[in-house]
Amino acid sequence: QVQLQQWGAGLLKPSETLSLTCAVYGESFSGYYWSWIRQPPGKGLEWIGEINHSGIANLKSSLKSRVTLSVDTSKNQFSLKLNSVTAADTGVYYCARREGGRPLDYWGQGTLVTVSS
Amino acid sequence: DIQMTQSPSSLSASVGDRVTITCRASQGIRNDLGWYRQKPGKAPKRLIYAASTLQSGVPSRFSGSGSGTEFTLTISSLQPEDFATYYCLQHNSYPVTFGQGTKLEIE
């Protein structure tokens, strides 16, 4: 059974860097795309980007200048860094898996990140 | 970016009702579309992929159809656990985009 477990700091001040990590259990890390999605409070879902096991990433263009995705294949983990956060970056952040040719299937439990001074 | 327009944005219905949610893409996406159900405080759950293929373990009351720019999700007989928010997602081209969601409420 595939499981994604995520963690990271939940309270940030403006201008700080959001850092989240997602660990993958029960499945090979290679052959999939590993994604990040966020959801502002009471709003819809926004795709942030995805990365494969080789470290090749695709990012939403409006976030590209602030986002870094990385993978650690030795630990079956992938990570998101979002710098210079503002209140607009507040929300629940999810990690998820995508198989080539199919939409996101397995999701992490979500991490609430609040940006406040 | 491909815009996904979902309708309606909210819907009131009763247990046992049949409901349909529509998603329109701003350009053709073949059948590169999935449907998700999200309950409050939980991650979305995939119901349908490839526009019409039922995810393993998902009840057969859920069905999807469409190709190109217009897609539908139908729930044939609503159950209490179906009152939630539904999203479509296109993965035909980057960036991956979601519809804005349809909140299904008890009438």
HADDOCK unambig.tbl for C-alpha pairs under 7 A between the chains (distance, minus, plus):
assign (segid A and resid 44 and name CA) (segid B and resid 100 and name CA) 5.59 0.50 0.50
assign (segid A and resid 44 and name CA) (segid B and resid 101 and name CA) 6.37 0.50 0.50
assign (segid A and resid 45 and name CA) (segid B and resid 98 and name CA) 6.43 0.50 0.50
assign (segid A and resid 46 and name CA) (segid B and resid 98 and name CA) 6.89 0.50 0.50
assign (segid A and resid 47 and name CA) (segid B and resid 96 and name CA) 6.17 0.50 0.50
assign (segid A and resid 47 and name CA) (segid B and resid 97 and name CA) 6.49 0.50 0.50
assign (segid A and resid 60 and name CA) (segid B and resid 95 and name CA) 5.61 0.50 0.50
assign (segid A and resid 102 and name CA) (segid B and resid 49 and name CA) 6.59 0.50 0.50
assign (segid A and resid 102 and name CA) (segid B and resid 50 and name CA) 6.81 0.50 0.50
assign (segid A and resid 103 and name CA) (segid B and resid 33 and name CA) 6.98 0.50 0.50
assign (segid A and resid 103 and name CA) (segid B and resid 34 and name CA) 5.95 0.50 0.50
assign (segid A and resid 103 and name CA) (segid B and resid 49 and name CA) 6.57 0.50 0.50
assign (segid A and resid 103 and name CA) (segid B and resid 91 and name CA) 6.14 0.50 0.50
assign (segid A and resid 105 and name CA) (segid B and resid 46 and name CA) 5.88 0.50 0.50
assign (segid A and resid 107 and name CA) (segid B and resid 43 and name CA) 6.48 0.50 0.50
assign (segid A and resid 109 and name CA) (segid B and resid 43 and name CA) 6.07 0.50 0.50
assign (segid A and resid 110 and name CA) (segid B and resid 43 and name CA) 6.64 0.50 0.50
